Amino acid sequence: MSCSKDDKELAGPDLSGVDAAVRPQDDLYRHINGTWLKEYQLPPDKVAFSSFDEVSDRVQEQLRAIIEGLEDPKPGSEAQQIRDVYDARMNLDEIEQLGMTPLEDLFGQIDAAPGKPELAKVMAELPLGGLIGMGISIDRKNSDAYIPEVSQSGLGMGEQYYRKPELASKRAAYRTLLESIAKGAGFADPAGMADRVLELETRIAAGHWDNVKARNTDATYNRMSWTEMVALAPQYDWDAWLSGMTERPKNLFDTVVVRQPSYVTHAGNLWGEVDLALWREYLKLTLVRTYARYLPKAVSDANFEYVKVMNGLEKRPDTWKSAVAVVDDNLGEQLGKLYVDKHFPKEAKDQVLAMVDDLKAAYRENFENSGWMSPATRAAAIAKLDKIQAHVGYPDKWQDYSGLTITRGKLIQSLRAVNAFESKRSMERLGTPVDKAEWISNPQTVNAFYAAVFNRITFPAAFLQAPFFDKDAQPAVNFGAGAAVIGHEIGHGFDDQGSKYDGDGNLKDWWTPEDRAAFEARTAKIVAQYDPLVPEGLAPEQHVDGKLTLGENVADLRGLQMSLAAFRIAEKRRGVDNPDYRPLFEAWARNWRNKSTDEYAERLLTSDTHAPAEFRANQVVRNLPEFYAAYGVQEGDKLFLAEDQRVTF
């Protein structure tokens, strides 16, 4: 990346949190962030605070100002939709006065169903996942077409919470939640209802695939006819369920992908075995739990007590933050359109695209010089790399929301309308060409993405700001922060799952068996590196799951490895042959600054596909020769890793 100023005039890495007592050779993460980690106190309304949260808080304040500035919006306009949802969430008195009336019509439909076929139809119509979920996805083996995907569903917690003995306290908290919200909703026998529903959910969870198996893109692609799927679970009322899901012609569902076939069989058996009365209780209590945050205090307070136990939260966030969040979650694109008008950092877009070019050049050079890849696999990898597209900022075309009806003063009714609108729009995709330009994120989202079925990386507008990107920062800083994230997202195209897709986004094996084996030998070493890692302050049994986090760990390693290479390319353009990598590594470590409650950290270990922040910073650099050279890392230093254990690609 070229630069018009001398590096001395540009901002270096943020060293405000440095702990000089910690050597970078022993702990780069705490060397850069140690003082901040000691001094920063988590606010009582946060379970974690990271570099991403630092930017998200800034964006949240901007969104609040935008929303509250929408005075007297035109009726039926997107501005009116946004303001009405925000005001309805802010009006706590109105929420109390409405009580449970926003859900009473749904309770009535559940109670009125005379048998299981009718209840299956009602379940599909409800704004919740139900026992079996279905969505419209891009066909992973034909990325030009949409296909229905059927998946496991039906739980209020992750499946591991129902079965692991060490999570008994979390189960007890969930049991308390169910009883409390049943009581708050006015249901008869809340204690008995909670016991029965928890026992049913535990039975549902017994058929769920765990998080590691569920992320396997091969195992979850099971294409079959509707008839074949019905044969997996003949007890389930499939036709009634589909009629509640959509009014689209049934022939559009002649072919489906079943993500977890054994679960479908399990769920069908349960549907046949469990009596109608319990299914009614389960659906009603699931509805209350789904909308608990937006119901009267008797229910919302119980929900917050549960969140406190699960995440270690001490204080409920201010109502305005919840109001911004509910608008962002449900009217995100409409809000994003207003956000980019005011806050899109346009100067960052060219900078990001230049970094993308340098990263792709680095990846190309890496593939061309990869000794472990055969010529055939190498050529296929380069072909895929060349086809990667980048979305930066915001969509060129916005969705039309004129058909969405938001009811002033009726929050849950409006959220139900959003759910129905989006479900209908999703179903209408079936039988139409795939919109390859469709965005997978809102512009105000502080994150970055890779979509395998599009072979595309996405960097929303809100992400393009410090500490990730800064037009006034030294090149090394932007390469250690923003470019490493770009490299990470490109790396997902070549991680343990993304590498199974070709350049057109199709699930297609383009590897020779020998090259795949060589790749998996490397990923096995990465699993072995991460499996024993325990976050500071947690018990020894609270260790990283190397298989669950494998894809993200590969992307982290590839991302930083390629960011270093891209930095060399950019520096060579400027006439610098021996760049100083230390500012790049310092920016990298600053990227992962993070503090969280122990409860939240423990929860993420069971479900998050990312490694904890300290290991994203430290474990990656242990593999890279540039780190050893930059800091003179030697045997005996804590970050030293024996050469035969190191992995690069």
Secondary structure, DSSP 4 states (H G I P E B T S, - for coil): ---SS-GGGSB----TT--TTS-TTT-HHHHHHHHHHHH----TT-SEEEHHHHHHHHHHHHHHHHHHT--SPPTTSHHHHHHHHHHHHH-HHHHHHHTTHHHHHHHHHHHH--SHHHHHHHHHHSSS--SEEEEEEEETTEEEEEEEEEEE---SS-THHHH-GGGHHHHHHHHHHHHHHHHHTT-SSHHHHHHHHHHHHHHHHTTPPPHHHHT-TTTT--EEEHHHHHHH-TTS-HHHHHHHH--S-GGGGSEEEES-HHHHHHHHHHHHHS-HHHHHHHHHHHHHHHTGGGS-HHHHHHHHHHHHHHH---SPPPHHHHHHHHHHHHSHHHHHHHHHHHH--HHHHHHHHHHHHHHHHHHHHHHHT-TTS-HHHHHHHHHHHHH-EEEEES-SSPPP-TT----TT-HHHHHHHHHHHHHHHHHTTTTS---TT--SS-TT----EEETTTTEEEEEGGGSSTTT--TTB-HHHHIIIIIHHHHHHHHHTTSTTGGGB-TTS-B---S-HHHHHHHHHHHHHHHHHHTT---TTS-TT----TTTTHHHHHHHHHHHHHHHHHHHHHHHHTT-SS---HHHHHHHHHHT-EEE-HHHHHHHHHH-SSPPHHHHHHHHHTT-HHHHHHHT--TTSTT---GGG----
